[in-house]
Amino acid sequence: MSYKNFGIRPELVERVKAKMKHTPTKERIKLLISGVSKHDLQDRSKVRRLVKSAASILKEPLTDTQEEQLTAFVLAQKIDPKNTFHLIKLWGMFR
């Protein structure tokens, strides 16, 4: 399922992708998500907190609506960070 189906704008995704190419930023995001489990990624409050923290690291101001859209997207993906297939699927979505 595409992020566009959740109302997430392609411009936002492109800005985030560009910012993630900067090594210090990427390392801060990696630290943020290290140790996150599948259970954590199915908990709405934890996902929302991760979205807010990531937006802060990326200096990307998000509206409440955008935060909710991103949270709903993550929850709908049922991501298991230990499952390589899930990670490849996400990679393909944001290429």
N, C-alpha and C positions, 0 to 999 in steps of 0.2 A: 504494500500500500504506500503510495507516494505521500511525502510530506505536504504536497500541495492540496491533497484531499482534506487536510486538517486546517487549511487556511493559512499555512505558514508561507510567507512571501519568498519567492526565489531571490529577491534582492538581499534579504536578511541572510539567507543561506550563503550566498556568494560573499558577503562581507565577513561572515564568520569563517568561511573557508580561507579567505585571504589572511585574516588575522591568525589563524591556526598555523600558517606557514612560518611564523616567527617562532624560533626555537624556545625562547624564554616563556612565551605565552603557552605554547604547546606543553612544556614541562609543568607549568602551573596547573593546567587542566588535567594532565596525567596524574598529578599528585591528588587533585580533587577527587578523581574517580577511582583511584587505587583502593582496592579492598571492597569495592561496591559489589554486591551479590545480586543474583536474580531476584531474590526476595525484596531487596532494597529497591530495585527498579520496578516493582509492582506495588509499592507503597506510595500513594499519591503525595503525602506530605514530604517524604524524603526526596521524591523526584522533583517536586516544586522547589525545595531547598537547593537541590543540585542545579536546577535551571537558573535560579537567582544568583547562586555563587558563580556559575560559569559566565553569566551575563556580566557580572561585576568584574571578573578577571578580564573578560574581553572588552570591557568598557562599552558595552552594547546596551543602551537603555531599552527596556522592554515595558510595554503596557501590561496591565493585568490580563487583558485578552490574549496577548501574545504569550505570556507566561502559561496561561491555561491551555492554549493551543499546543505549545511545546510539551507540556506535561501530558496532555491527552495522547499526543503522538508517541511519546516514549512508552507510556503504559500500553498502548495498543500493539506495539511491536513485540511485547513479551520477550524482551532481550535477556539472554543468558550470556553474561560476559565470558563464561568459560567454554561456550560452544562456538567453535570456529566458524561453523556455517552461519550462525546469526551475525557474527562480525563481518563476514564476507558479504552477506546480504545488505547490511548497513553501508558498507564501503561502496557497493555498487549503486546504492540509492543516492549517494552524495558525490559521485565522481564528477 
